[in-house]
Amino acid sequence: MKNGPFSEAGRRRRRMFLSRAHVVLAAIGTLTACFGIGIAINGGLEFNRTKVFVGVGMIAVSTILYVSMLFVSDEPD
């Protein structure tokens, strides 16, 4: 059995790494969206337009992260 990036074991390791990377990115996106919602609500209560825009920006970035993850497969062709 060959060792290296092109062997069966190497493909499994790569698939496992990409799967874990997707889970980490999903967790970061979820936390970012939660913080963004909190900042936007806090800014709205304080009538602070800058905080609202920062919160909405964080929500937009996390949404873009989720959508980009939909188009990237963790299975190699």
C-alpha atoms as a printed R data frame, in Angstrom:
   type eleno elety resid chain resno       x      y      z
1  ATOM     1    CA   MET     A     1   0.000  0.000  0.000
2  ATOM     2    CA   LYS     A     2   1.381  3.374 -1.033
3  ATOM     3    CA   ASN     A     3   1.578  6.279  1.345
4  ATOM     4    CA   GLY     A     4   1.161  9.802  0.130
5  ATOM     5    CA   PRO     A     5  -1.447 12.323 -0.937
6  ATOM     6    CA   PHE     A     6  -2.683 10.235 -3.898
7  ATOM     7    CA   SER     A     7  -3.178  6.941 -2.056
8  ATOM     8    CA   GLU     A     8  -6.524  5.800 -0.681
9  ATOM     9    CA   ALA     A     9  -5.460  6.769  2.851
10 ATOM    10    CA   GLY     A    10  -4.435 10.210  1.619
11 ATOM    11    CA   ARG     A    11  -7.831 10.712 -0.015
12 ATOM    12    CA   ARG     A    12  -9.602  9.699  3.183
13 ATOM    13    CA   ARG     A    13  -7.479 12.097  5.241
14 ATOM    14    CA   ARG     A    14  -8.217 14.911  2.789
15 ATOM    15    CA   ARG     A    15 -11.956 14.171  2.870
16 ATOM    16    CA   MET     A    16 -11.914 14.107  6.679
17 ATOM    17    CA   PHE     A    17 -10.012 17.400  6.842
18 ATOM    18    CA   LEU     A    18 -12.415 19.117  4.425
19 ATOM    19    CA   SER     A    19 -15.400 17.784  6.342
20 ATOM    20    CA   ARG     A    20 -14.027 19.171  9.605
21 ATOM    21    CA   ALA     A    21 -13.201 22.471  7.918
22 ATOM    22    CA   HIS     A    22 -16.824 22.784  6.792
23 ATOM    23    CA   VAL     A    23 -18.037 22.137 10.330
24 ATOM    24    CA   VAL     A    24 -15.663 24.788 11.709
25 ATOM    25    CA   LEU     A    25 -16.740 27.320  9.078
26 ATOM    26    CA   ALA     A    26 -20.403 26.615  9.832
27 ATOM    27    CA   ALA     A    27 -19.794 27.158 13.556
28 ATOM    28    CA   ILE     A    28 -17.940 30.418 12.897
29 ATOM    29    CA   GLY     A    29 -20.739 31.578 10.584
30 ATOM    30    CA   THR     A    30 -23.399 30.781 13.178
31 ATOM    31    CA   LEU     A    31 -21.569 32.622 15.942
32 ATOM    32    CA   THR     A    32 -20.905 35.585 13.655
33 ATOM    33    CA   ALA     A    33 -24.592 35.809 12.761
34 ATOM    34    CA   CYS     A    34 -25.571 35.663 16.448
35 ATOM    35    CA   PHE     A    35 -23.131 38.423 17.372
36 ATOM    36    CA   GLY     A    36 -24.285 40.469 14.378
37 ATOM    37    CA   ILE     A    37 -27.912 40.193 15.436
38 ATOM    38    CA   GLY     A    38 -26.974 41.204 18.975
39 ATOM    39    CA   ILE     A    39 -24.956 44.199 17.815
40 ATOM    40    CA   ALA     A    40 -27.727 45.312 15.444
41 ATOM    41    CA   ILE     A    41 -30.370 45.078 18.185
42 ATOM    42    CA   ASN     A    42 -28.145 46.892 20.659
43 ATOM    43    CA   GLY     A    43 -27.438 49.617 18.129
44 ATOM    44    CA   GLY     A    44 -31.145 49.967 17.373
45 ATOM    45    CA   LEU     A    45 -31.965 50.353 21.050
46 ATOM    46    CA   GLU     A    46 -29.277 53.020 21.431
47 ATOM    47    CA   PHE     A    47 -30.258 54.739 18.138
48 ATOM    48    CA   ASN     A    48 -26.673 54.217 16.992
49 ATOM    49    CA   ARG     A    49 -26.707 53.844 13.215
50 ATOM    50    CA   THR     A    50 -23.065 52.721 13.049
51 ATOM    51    CA   LYS     A    51 -23.679 49.725 15.330
52 ATOM    52    CA   VAL     A    52 -26.710 48.729 13.287
53 ATOM    53    CA   PHE     A    53 -24.679 48.835 10.071
54 ATOM    54    CA   VAL     A    54 -21.868 46.802 11.653
55 ATOM    55    CA   GLY     A    55 -24.369 44.197 12.859
56 ATOM    56    CA   VAL     A    56 -26.047 43.973  9.465
57 ATOM    57    CA   GLY     A    57 -22.613 43.686  7.824
58 ATOM    58    CA   MET     A    58 -21.708 40.771 10.095
59 ATOM    59    CA   ILE     A    59 -24.982 39.049  9.217
60 ATOM    60    CA   ALA     A    60 -24.292 39.584  5.498
61 ATOM    61    CA   VAL     A    61 -20.759 38.173  5.776
62 ATOM    62    CA   SER     A    62 -21.969 35.061  7.584
63 ATOM    63    CA   THR     A    63 -24.705 34.569  4.974
64 ATOM    64    CA   ILE     A    64 -22.148 34.829  2.167
65 ATOM    65    CA   LEU     A    65 -20.019 32.259  4.011
66 ATOM    66    CA   TYR     A    66 -22.949 29.837  4.180
67 ATOM    67    CA   VAL     A    67 -23.875 30.308  0.527
68 ATOM    68    CA   SER     A    68 -20.276 29.812 -0.591
69 ATOM    69    CA   MET     A    69 -20.108 26.564  1.391
70 ATOM    70    CA   LEU     A    70 -23.061 25.249 -0.622
71 ATOM    71    CA   PHE     A    71 -21.066 25.428 -3.849
72 ATOM    72    CA   VAL     A    72 -17.824 23.879 -2.538
73 ATOM    73    CA   SER     A    73 -17.917 20.108 -2.317
74 ATOM    74    CA   ASP     A    74 -15.816 18.166  0.150
75 ATOM    75    CA   GLU     A    75 -15.702 15.176 -2.215
76 ATOM    76    CA   PRO     A    76 -12.826 15.227 -4.677
77 ATOM    77    CA   ASP     A    77 -13.754 14.621 -8.322
